[in-house]
């Protein structure tokens, strides 16, 4: 079984995703990047694009209309839109 981490994707209006993920691919300001379990800690701005969340049950996509910020630490990631 693949390792997972806790992922939250939220905007002011709603919580889009809150659960365990195998990976999340995000449109960073310097290019697309993927976060997996036990990733090194960092904070980065996001551009408009698509977030691709892979879970043990499949894959989900979310539109990031205006970008945001991603924070990764302690085997969890938070994406604020």
Secondary structure as UniProt FT lines:
FT   STRAND          5..10
FT   STRAND          15..21
FT   STRAND          23..28
FT   TURN            29..30
FT   STRAND          31..36
FT   TURN            37..38
FT   STRAND          42..46
FT   STRAND          49..55
FT   TURN            56..57
FT   STRAND          58..64
FT   STRAND          68..73
FT   TURN            74..75
FT   STRAND          76..80
//
